[in-house]
Amino acid sequence: MSENIAFKNASIEDLPIIVDIYNSTVPSRMVTADTEPVSINDRLDWFNEHNPNKRPLWVVEYDGQICGWVSLHSFYGRPAYNATAEVSIYLHESFRGKGLGKKILKKVIEECPNLSIDTLLGFIFGHNEPSIGLFSSFGFEKWAHLPEVAILDGLKRDLIIMGKKIS
């Protein structure tokens, strides 16, 4: 895959495609704990919580086409945790499995010092081996294992919290 990848701060005009990409992951029961598609209106507050200087929401373009998005979200919502953020990466179905996740996670890690982030977290279902592998390949370690905390289609699922110290 060539290097024709670009990151831009998401605008409100990008929210429909962000929601479409997110909703495309719901049926797989691998990525999100949402069990039904969400609406653009459902995601407005979430969208507005992002700040390009501290907690960005970037759309990812490959060859000029939006192929995914990545967000950084504050952990636990208390000031003492301001240097800790959760990363979420979502790719359009036709761009999965092509190495873009690595390029996106690399960019996030590189940007953390500029965002005053020294600890990065990933919340990943235990059965999502591709994502666990991706995060592990960048030195993330399993910091927590929450057994059977989610129920998806009647199946109890584990949540793994992967962590990495940036500085």
C-alpha positions as YAML, in Angstrom:
chain: A
units: angstrom
residues:
- id: 1
  name: MET
  ca: [0.00, 0.00, 0.00]
- id: 2
  name: SER
  ca: [1.48, 3.32, -1.03]
- id: 3
  name: GLU
  ca: [1.98, 6.26, 1.28]
- id: 4
  name: ASN
  ca: [-0.97, 8.28, -0.11]
- id: 5
  name: ILE
  ca: [-2.52, 8.59, 3.33]
- id: 6
  name: ALA
  ca: [-3.59, 11.87, 4.90]
- id: 7
  name: PHE
  ca: [-5.13, 12.89, 8.20]
- id: 8
  name: LYS
  ca: [-7.40, 15.90, 8.60]
- id: 9
  name: ASN
  ca: [-9.41, 17.26, 11.46]
- id: 10
  name: ALA
  ca: [-12.98, 16.07, 11.05]
- id: 11
  name: SER
  ca: [-15.62, 18.67, 10.30]
- id: 12
  name: ILE
  ca: [-19.32, 18.38, 10.95]
- id: 13
  name: GLU
  ca: [-19.70, 17.66, 7.21]
- id: 14
  name: ASP
  ca: [-17.66, 14.47, 7.78]
- id: 15
  name: LEU
  ca: [-20.00, 13.17, 10.47]
- id: 16
  name: PRO
  ca: [-22.28, 11.21, 8.07]
- id: 17
  name: ILE
  ca: [-19.38, 9.15, 6.71]
- id: 18
  name: ILE
  ca: [-17.91, 8.74, 10.21]
- id: 19
  name: VAL
  ca: [-21.25, 7.33, 11.35]
- id: 20
  name: ASP
  ca: [-21.53, 5.12, 8.23]
- id: 21
  name: ILE
  ca: [-18.08, 3.63, 8.85]
- id: 22
  name: TYR
  ca: [-18.88, 3.11, 12.52]
- id: 23
  name: ASN
  ca: [-22.21, 1.47, 11.74]
- id: 24
  name: SER
  ca: [-20.53, -0.88, 9.26]
- id: 25
  name: THR
  ca: [-18.73, -2.50, 12.22]
- id: 26
  name: VAL
  ca: [-21.85, -3.13, 14.33]
- id: 27
  name: PRO
  ca: [-22.94, -6.43, 12.67]
- id: 28
  name: SER
  ca: [-19.50, -8.05, 13.13]
- id: 29
  name: ARG
  ca: [-19.74, -7.88, 16.94]
- id: 30
  name: MET
  ca: [-15.95, -7.47, 16.93]
- id: 31
  name: VAL
  ca: [-15.36, -3.75, 17.38]
- id: 32
  name: THR
  ca: [-18.17, -1.89, 19.12]
- id: 33
  name: ALA
  ca: [-20.49, -2.66, 22.00]
- id: 34
  name: ASP
  ca: [-23.33, -0.95, 20.16]
- id: 35
  name: THR
  ca: [-25.74, -3.63, 19.00]
- id: 36
  name: GLU
  ca: [-27.79, -1.42, 16.67]
- id: 37
  name: PRO
  ca: [-26.68, 1.27, 14.21]
- id: 38
  name: VAL
  ca: [-26.41, 4.81, 15.59]
- id: 39
  name: SER
  ca: [-27.69, 7.98, 13.97]
- id: 40
  name: ILE
  ca: [-25.84, 11.16, 13.15]
- id: 41
  name: ASN
  ca: [-27.83, 12.88, 15.89]
- id: 42
  name: ASP
  ca: [-26.77, 10.17, 18.37]
- id: 43
  name: ARG
  ca: [-23.13, 11.06, 17.71]
- id: 44
  name: LEU
  ca: [-23.33, 14.87, 17.85]
- id: 45
  name: ASP
  ca: [-22.31, 15.21, 21.52]
- id: 46
  name: TRP
  ca: [-19.47, 12.73, 20.99]
- id: 47
  name: PHE
  ca: [-18.33, 14.68, 17.91]
- id: 48
  name: ASN
  ca: [-18.37, 17.97, 19.83]
- id: 49
  name: GLU
  ca: [-16.28, 16.53, 22.68]
- id: 50
  name: HIS
  ca: [-13.29, 16.38, 20.34]
- id: 51
  name: ASN
  ca: [-10.73, 19.16, 20.18]
- id: 52
  name: PRO
  ca: [-7.99, 19.30, 17.53]
- id: 53
  name: ASN
  ca: [-5.44, 20.52, 20.09]
- id: 54
  name: LYS
  ca: [-6.02, 17.91, 22.81]
- id: 55
  name: ARG
  ca: [-8.48, 15.18, 21.73]
- id: 56
  name: PRO
  ca: [-8.64, 15.12, 17.94]
- id: 57
  name: LEU
  ca: [-11.03, 13.33, 15.67]
- id: 58
  name: TRP
  ca: [-9.30, 12.78, 12.35]
- id: 59
  name: VAL
  ca: [-10.72, 11.46, 9.14]
- id: 60
  name: VAL
  ca: [-8.21, 9.35, 7.27]
- id: 61
  name: GLU
  ca: [-7.94, 9.70, 3.52]
- id: 62
  name: TYR
  ca: [-6.29, 7.24, 1.20]
- id: 63
  name: ASP
  ca: [-5.75, 8.43, -2.38]
- id: 64
  name: GLY
  ca: [-8.12, 11.32, -1.63]
- id: 65
  name: GLN
  ca: [-10.97, 9.10, -0.41]
- id: 66
  name: ILE
  ca: [-12.08, 8.88, 3.22]
- id: 67
  name: CYS
  ca: [-11.21, 5.35, 4.27]
- id: 68
  name: GLY
  ca: [-11.63, 5.65, 8.03]
- id: 69
  name: TRP
  ca: [-11.32, 7.74, 11.12]
- id: 70
  name: VAL
  ca: [-9.46, 7.81, 14.40]
- id: 71
  name: SER
  ca: [-10.34, 9.55, 17.63]
- id: 72
  name: LEU
  ca: [-8.68, 10.24, 20.93]
- id: 73
  name: HIS
  ca: [-10.98, 10.41, 23.90]
- id: 74
  name: SER
  ca: [-10.30, 11.43, 27.48]
- id: 75
  name: PHE
  ca: [-10.01, 8.57, 29.93]
- id: 76
  name: TYR
  ca: [-12.36, 8.59, 32.90]
- id: 77
  name: GLY
  ca: [-13.22, 12.30, 32.57]
- id: 78
  name: ARG
  ca: [-11.27, 13.55, 35.60]
- id: 79
  name: PRO
  ca: [-8.44, 16.14, 35.50]
- id: 80
  name: ALA
  ca: [-5.86, 13.82, 37.07]
- id: 81
  name: TYR
  ca: [-6.14, 11.63, 33.93]
- id: 82
  name: ASN
  ca: [-5.62, 14.44, 31.40]
- id: 83
  name: ALA
  ca: [-2.41, 12.86, 30.07]
- id: 84
  name: THR
  ca: [-4.22, 9.57, 29.33]
- id: 85
  name: ALA
  ca: [-6.36, 8.99, 26.26]
- id: 86
  name: GLU
  ca: [-8.25, 6.15, 24.64]
- id: 87
  name: VAL
  ca: [-7.68, 5.63, 20.92]
- id: 88
  name: SER
  ca: [-10.39, 4.33, 18.58]
- id: 89
  name: ILE
  ca: [-9.71, 3.38, 14.96]
- id: 90
  name: TYR
  ca: [-12.45, 2.55, 12.47]
- id: 91
  name: LEU
  ca: [-11.92, 1.65, 8.82]
- id: 92
  name: HIS
  ca: [-14.37, 1.41, 5.93]
- id: 93
  name: GLU
  ca: [-15.03, -2.23, 5.02]
- id: 94
  name: SER
  ca: [-13.18, -2.03, 1.71]
- id: 95
  name: PHE
  ca: [-10.01, -0.74, 3.42]
- id: 96
  name: ARG
  ca: [-9.69, -3.30, 6.21]
- id: 97
  name: GLY
  ca: [-6.80, -5.75, 6.23]
- id: 98
  name: LYS
  ca: [-4.57, -3.57, 4.03]
- id: 99
  name: GLY
  ca: [-2.14, -2.26, 6.65]
- id: 100
  name: LEU
  ca: [-3.86, 1.09, 7.19]
- id: 101
  name: GLY
  ca: [-4.42, 0.36, 10.88]
- id: 102
  name: LYS
  ca: [-0.64, 0.28, 11.37]
- id: 103
  name: LYS
  ca: [-0.18, 3.60, 9.61]
- id: 104
  name: ILE
  ca: [-2.97, 5.17, 11.67]
- id: 105
  name: LEU
  ca: [-1.75, 3.87, 15.02]
- id: 106
  name: LYS
  ca: [1.81, 4.97, 14.18]
- id: 107
  name: LYS
  ca: [0.55, 8.49, 13.46]
- id: 108
  name: VAL
  ca: [-1.42, 8.60, 16.73]
- id: 109
  name: ILE
  ca: [1.62, 7.54, 18.75]
- id: 110
  name: GLU
  ca: [3.79, 10.13, 16.99]
- id: 111
  name: GLU
  ca: [1.25, 12.89, 17.74]
- id: 112
  name: CYS
  ca: [0.79, 12.06, 21.43]
- id: 113
  name: PRO
  ca: [3.57, 14.39, 22.70]
- id: 114
  name: ASN
  ca: [1.98, 17.30, 20.76]
- id: 115
  name: LEU
  ca: [-1.35, 16.50, 22.43]
- id: 116
  name: SER
  ca: [0.11, 16.25, 25.97]
- id: 117
  name: ILE
  ca: [-0.69, 12.53, 26.07]
- id: 118
  name: ASP
  ca: [1.78, 10.24, 27.82]
- id: 119
  name: THR
  ca: [-0.41, 7.16, 28.21]
- id: 120
  name: LEU
  ca: [-2.45, 5.63, 25.40]
- id: 121
  name: LEU
  ca: [-5.16, 3.02, 25.92]
- id: 122
  name: GLY
  ca: [-7.08, 0.72, 23.62]
- id: 123
  name: PHE
  ca: [-10.30, -0.96, 24.77]
- id: 124
  name: ILE
  ca: [-10.60, -4.13, 22.68]
- id: 125
  name: PHE
  ca: [-12.92, -7.13, 22.82]
- id: 126
  name: GLY
  ca: [-10.99, -10.25, 23.78]
- id: 127
  name: HIS
  ca: [-12.15, -12.04, 20.63]
- id: 128
  name: ASN
  ca: [-10.88, -9.24, 18.35]
- id: 129
  name: GLU
  ca: [-7.54, -10.87, 17.64]
- id: 130
  name: PRO
  ca: [-6.63, -8.60, 14.69]
- id: 131
  name: SER
  ca: [-6.88, -5.46, 16.85]
- id: 132
  name: ILE
  ca: [-5.06, -7.07, 19.77]
- id: 133
  name: GLY
  ca: [-2.32, -8.06, 17.33]
- id: 134
  name: LEU
  ca: [-2.15, -4.54, 15.89]
- id: 135
  name: PHE
  ca: [-1.79, -2.89, 19.28]
- id: 136
  name: SER
  ca: [0.69, -5.52, 20.49]
- id: 137
  name: SER
  ca: [2.88, -4.89, 17.43]
- id: 138
  name: PHE
  ca: [3.32, -1.29, 18.66]
- id: 139
  name: GLY
  ca: [4.35, -2.32, 22.16]
- id: 140
  name: PHE
  ca: [0.95, -2.07, 23.84]
- id: 141
  name: GLU
  ca: [0.59, -4.52, 26.71]
- id: 142
  name: LYS
  ca: [-2.48, -6.06, 28.28]
- id: 143
  name: TRP
  ca: [-3.10, -3.90, 31.35]
- id: 144
  name: ALA
  ca: [-6.54, -5.25, 32.22]
- id: 145
  name: HIS
  ca: [-8.80, -8.18, 31.44]
- id: 146
  name: LEU
  ca: [-12.46, -7.68, 32.25]
- id: 147
  name: PRO
  ca: [-14.05, -11.12, 31.82]
- id: 148
  name: GLU
  ca: [-17.53, -11.44, 30.34]
- id: 149
  name: VAL
  ca: [-18.50, -7.79, 30.84]
- id: 150
  name: ALA
  ca: [-20.32, -7.50, 27.49]
- id: 151
  name: ILE
  ca: [-23.15, -9.54, 26.06]
- id: 152
  name: LEU
  ca: [-23.37, -9.64, 22.27]
- id: 153
  name: ASP
  ca: [-26.12, -11.76, 20.74]
- id: 154
  name: GLY
  ca: [-26.35, -13.78, 23.93]
- id: 155
  name: LEU
  ca: [-22.61, -14.44, 24.13]
- id: 156
  name: LYS
  ca: [-20.60, -13.09, 27.05]
- id: 157
  name: ARG
  ca: [-17.49, -11.29, 25.82]
- id: 158
  name: ASP
  ca: [-14.31, -10.12, 27.52]
- id: 159
  name: LEU
  ca: [-12.87, -6.62, 27.32]
- id: 160
  name: ILE
  ca: [-9.11, -6.21, 27.16]
- id: 161
  name: ILE
  ca: [-7.51, -2.88, 27.98]
- id: 162
  name: MET
  ca: [-4.21, -2.47, 26.15]
- id: 163
  name: GLY
  ca: [-1.87, 0.28, 27.34]
- id: 164
  name: LYS
  ca: [1.33, 1.98, 26.27]
- id: 165
  name: LYS
  ca: [3.46, 4.60, 27.98]
- id: 166
  name: ILE
  ca: [4.45, 7.20, 25.39]
- id: 167
  name: SER
  ca: [6.94, 9.15, 27.50]
...
